[in-house]
């Protein structure tokens, strides 16, 4: 059983930063998805893909994974580079 731990990204549709400090543990798929013969929708019997565990910090997520023997890998949060621009730059 393996999983990935990452920090929730900021919602691109809103300017707020709510819930971006949460760390999420998601399980990797155990089997490939198969198309349903009747409807054509993709699905599988793996129910762990539906589970998202939320933690307040990375250390608690790693402790949970270690406690239950989950091989977890941490995806680092990319640094945010602010590009400071002045209103006058629109007229150059």
URWO-V141070 format. One record per pair of residues at least 12 apart in sequence whose ideal C-beta (glycine too) atoms are under 6 Angstrom apart, sorted by the first residue. I is the first residue (numbers start at 0). J is the second residue. D is the distance in whole Angstrom. If there is no record, write none. Layout:
BEGIN
i->[I;I]
j->[J;J]
d->[D;D]
END
This chain:
BEGIN
i->[0;1;1;2;2;2;2;3;3;3;4;4;4;4;5;5;6;6;7;7;7;21;22;22;22;23;23;24;24;25;26;28;28;29;30;30]
j->[69;27;70;24;26;69;71;25;72;74;24;60;71;73;23;74;22;76;19;21;23;53;54;57;60;51;53;52;60;51;47;45;48;45;43;45]
d->[5;5;4;5;5;5;5;6;6;6;5;5;5;5;6;4;5;4;6;5;6;5;5;5;5;6;6;4;5;6;4;6;5;5;5;5]
END
